[in-house]
Amino acid sequence: MTATETREAGGGPVSRRISHGWILELVASVGIYVAYDWLRDKTTGSSAAAYRHALQIVDAEKFLGLYHEYSIQHPFLHVDWFMAFWNIYYGTIHFVMPVVVLVWLYRKAPVRYVRWRNTLVLMLAISIVAFWCYPLMPPRLMPAHYGFVDAAAHYFNFGPQVRVHLTPGGQPSAAAVRAYGNLFAAMPSLHVGWSTWSALAVWPLLRRTWAKLLWALYPVGGWVVLALGYLGALGIERLLDRRKERSRVTA
């Protein structure tokens, strides 16, 4: 926390001036998340709109040369432990870390806590509007000819390990909504948003360079894994191409 932040008026959340005020913060935080979760489910758009928007994203990625999800995913589909590890990571760390950061800031940097708590609440509010305006079908729900595998259903994870079933009209079934919530709430990706928020919120509190580098790996780690996965996929493709070329030469 900087000297400027220390001198700011208010000196942190009002709850810190009340005995056991942290309980009020906890109750308010739980209430806000429950409201967010309820509103997110209520903004589930139509399957047709979500699929149309997914095609727009695919076209944009192809135009930019970024459409590599299939080639990145498939080399790892036979490594069950690897897929299970990332299922667990995806389903836990992005929810645990914001709580850890909020508690850390509340105890060690109360003025900074107010700013980043409010930032998080506004992020959730803005995302609700985005989910309502732009429902987006994730790759795992897209038609089979795209070749994507629903890793959450096929590999171990802490969440529902079942395939999402759609109604004859293409909408997620009531059971799927109960299990997963709004399945078309894919834009924006709050997993990216939460990890970046967590890194920025506590960055000034980290004094040692090694700690900052380690903390930066949390949001950047996803991009690193993506890059390594992509490079691995390219390597596999090249090996297969060379094998095919050798087979044609020797034939």
N, C-alpha and C positions, 0 to 999 in steps of 0.2 A: 504494500500500500504506500502510495506516495504521500509527501507532506501536504500537497494540495488537497488530496482526498481526506486526510486527517482533519484539515481545517474546515471542511464543508459543513454547512449548517445541518443540524439534525443529529449528526453523530451516529447514524445507523437506524435500523428499524425501531419503530415505537415499542415493539414487543420486548426489546432489551431493557426498557425502563420499568417493566412489570415483572414481579416475581413469577418465575416459571413461564415467562412470556413466550418461550420457544414452543410451548404447547399450542399457543394460538397460531404461530407460524406453521406448525405441522398440520393443524386442522385446516387452515386456509389452503395450504399446498395440496392436501388430499382432495379438498373440495374442488379446487380449480382443475385438478387432473381428472376427477370424475366427470365434471361438466364438460371438459374437453373431449373425453372418451365418448360421452353420450352424444355430443354434437357431431363428432367425427362420423359416428355410425349413422346419424340422421342425414348426413350429406352424401350418402352413397348414391352415385348417379346411375344412369342406365348403362347396361352392358354395351349397347350399340355405340354410345358416346365414348365410353372408356376404350373400346376397341379402335374406334376412329382416331382417337388421340394417340393410342399406342402406335398406329400406323404412321402418324405424323412424326413421332419421335424416331421410329425406325428410318423413315425417309431422311430426316435431318441427320441422323448418325451416319447413314450411308453417304450422304452428300459430303460430310466432314471427314469421312474415312474412319469413323469410330465404331462401326457396327461389328463388334468382335465378341459379343457375349457368348455366342454358340461355341466358337473356337476356344474360348477361355474355359468354359464350363466342362466340355466333354472330356478333355484329357484327364480330369480328376474324378470322373464318375465311378471309376472302379476302385478308388481309394476311400473306402467307407469311413475309416477313422478320421481322415482329413476333412471330409464333408461334414461328419458329425461334430468335429471340433468347431468348425466355423458356424454351424447351426447354433450351437450353444453360445458361442461368442456373440453372434448377431442378436440372439434372443435375450441376452442378459446384460452385457457390458454397457450398452447404450441407455439402459434404464437405471443401472446402478450408479454410473459415473455422475450424472447430474445431481443425484441425491448426495453423493460424497462431496461434490463441489459446493453445493448449497450449505451443507453443514460446516464445511471448512471455512467458507467465507463468513458465515454467521458468527463463528467463534473467533476467527482471527482478523477479519477485515469487514466489520459490520457496515461501513459506509459503502464499500464496494459491493457488498452483498445486496443492498437495496437496488443498485443500478442493474446488476446482472440478474437478479430475481425478476425485476420488471421486464428486462429484455427477454427472458425466457417466457414469461406470460404473454407478452406481445407476439413472440414467435408462434406460440400455440394458437393465438387468435387469428393471426394472418394465415396460418396453415389451414384453418377451418374454411376460410373464404376460398383459398386456392383449391382445396378438395372439392368444394361445391361447384366452383367455376370450371374446373378441369379434371374430372374423374379420369383416371388413367389405369388401364389394364396392365398389371405387371407381367413380365415374361412368362412366369410359371402358369399363368392362366390363359395364355394365348393359344390358338389352335395348334394341334399336334404337328402340322406340317412345318412349323417354325423350328421344331427340334429341341425346344427347351425342356429341361427336366425339373419337375417340382421337387427341389432338394429337401424342402421342409417335410414333405410327405414320404420321401423315399429313404431318408437317413435319420438317425437318432437325433432328437432335439427335446428340449424341455416343454415345447408348446404342443399343440395338437398335431399328431403325426398321422394325419389322414389326408387323402386327396380331396380337394375342393370340388363339390358337386354343384353344377348349375341346373337351374330349372329349364324346362323346354323353351322358355322365352329367352334363355341366356343369362338370367340374373342368378347371382349366388343364392343357394337355398337358405332357408331360415336357420338350419343347423350350421351352415358354413358361416353365416353372419354372427351367430352366437359364439362360435369357436374363434373366429378371426377378426370380427369387427368389420369395418369398411375395407373391403378387399381392393377397392379402387383408389384408396388414399395413398397414391404412390408419388405424387408430385405436389409439393416438394418432398425430397427425402429427408425426413427429420432425423434419421440416423446420422446422416452427414452433418446436419445442422446442430444436433446435440453434441456430437463429438467436437466440432469446431468451437461451439459455445463453451464447452468444458475447458478446452485448452486456453482460450482467450481469457476466461474469467479468472483463472488463478495464475496466469503467466507472470505478472509482476511480483507475485508472492514467492516465486522460486528464485533463489539467490545463486545457486550453483549451476554452472554451464551444463554439467552432465545431467542434472535434474531437468533442465529445460529441454535438452535433447531427448531425454527419455519420455517426457510428457508430450512433446511434439509428435512422437511416434503414434500416439493414440489416434488423432485424426488423420495423420499422414500415412499411418500404417495401412489403412485400407487402399490408398492409392499405390503404395509400394507393393502390396499383395497383388493388386490388379496388374501392375506393370510386370511383376515376375511371372504371373500366370499367363499374361499375353506373350511374353518372350518364350516361355515354355511351350505354349501352343504353337508359336511360329517354328520353334525348333522341331517339334514333333511333325509338323506339316512338311518341313524341309527333308527330314529323314525319310518320311513316307514317299515324298516325290523322288528322292534319290533311289530308293528301293525300286520304285516303279520303273525309273529310267534304266536301272541295271537289268531289270527283268526283261524290258523291251530289247536291250542290246544283246542279251544272251539268248533270247528266243529265236 
